[in-house]
């Protein structure tokens, strides 16, 4: 049977950087994110007796052998749950350009899980889906529920799931993504965070702080206090990058352009245009602001030289099935 799904990428406001269980991908701390409406993955999965093995391809993108193997391992897990010995053809497409530097594992595994489970005739509820997506790639669990999502810290497989804290229309926020570099990550996130756990002297202290920041962020959401939300977003991003930079070998993701944009954001704030930055495992800067300031921030950003492209994201709904197939 054939099924297709769309899932958004998400930007973490409280980050996930480290696991307490590698196999189950249980995070060392809970995290909070916003789904991105302009960064989507569409995936079609067909299980059929005529396939002698699993295949995975992306439209207009070359997929590395390692990534294909990861998808195949994941499909085997789902096959085991379904109790079916049948192989699949998987085809995916991203709306965001390959060169945008956005990690596609979150939207990728969320869309893959939803399409594959439907095609296998498995009917999971949202909570179960988030647990299974987490096993594919940790951040993928946050792309299943809608809007603003919390991925809970938990010591067992069942305790660490994601749910929608608030729907996408709860708060008119933007993630204005400034693309400044398209270098493919040299160290994959899975390896990078494991290395941080083993070598960074700041790893443990950041995990303790992240638990506290998450609590504070939930109250900022409740009060819709943008200043407090933004300050926590920046603090947690800086803490995570301190851990990355103090990892051995060091994980330096920032470029001079990254820092230039950060300094501009601080300056804009002083001028009254409130926005805050966050950065993942790459040089690109996510500028978080309220909808009312979107155009002003874009205008200011455009004055900075050598920004390759700008993607303006609104909060999005989570992964969902669609009727249109890619093949
Ligand atoms: C920096 O979800 O890619 O984007 O579970 O090992 O696949 P794995 O890691 P992944 O890590 C994302 C790390 C991050 C921060 C975040 O999104 O929370």
Boltz pocket constraint, residues with backbone or C-beta under 6 A from the ligand:
constraints:
  - pocket:
      binder: B
      contacts: [[A, 10], [A, 11], [A, 12], [A, 14], [A, 15], [A, 16], [A, 17], [A, 25], [A, 31], [A, 103], [A, 105], [A, 134], [A, 136], [A, 137], [A, 138], [A, 139], [A, 140], [A, 189], [A, 190], [A, 191], [A, 279], [A, 280], [A, 281]]
      max_distance: 6.0
